[in-house]
Amino acid sequence: MKKSSFEDVKLELQEACDFLRSFTLGRRGFTQQDGMAAIQRVSDQCDRMEKLFGEGPDAGESKTIVASARPRVSAARARLALLRHE
């Protein structure tokens, strides 16, 4: 099994966050299902980064990246809740 590099995991999380941000901002073409999938993807990527890089030389940057991504999930959940009540 290939060991994940920090840069690879960081890029995957950034791509997931970009998709999530598009949903949160209400960009055309993003559905509630897209939002739910993006929330799950970012959450999973954050958990993965914490597990793989919670300790060691990349731990500080990893914690900063995860701390930045988690509020994006909260914002997307808030948007999803608003859409469900419309």
C-alpha angles and dihedrals in degrees: 000000000000115000112235115240120223092241092052093051091044091053093048091052091047091052091048090049092050091054091046091050091054090056093045092051091051097243114182116269098028113119132197088256089055088052094051091048092048092050090053093045094051092045091050092047091050090051090048093050092049091050096046101037106022088113132031136044095326096044096102095051091041092055091048092051093048091046088054094047100048096067089053088061090051091051092050091049089052091051090048090052091051092050092051091054096050 
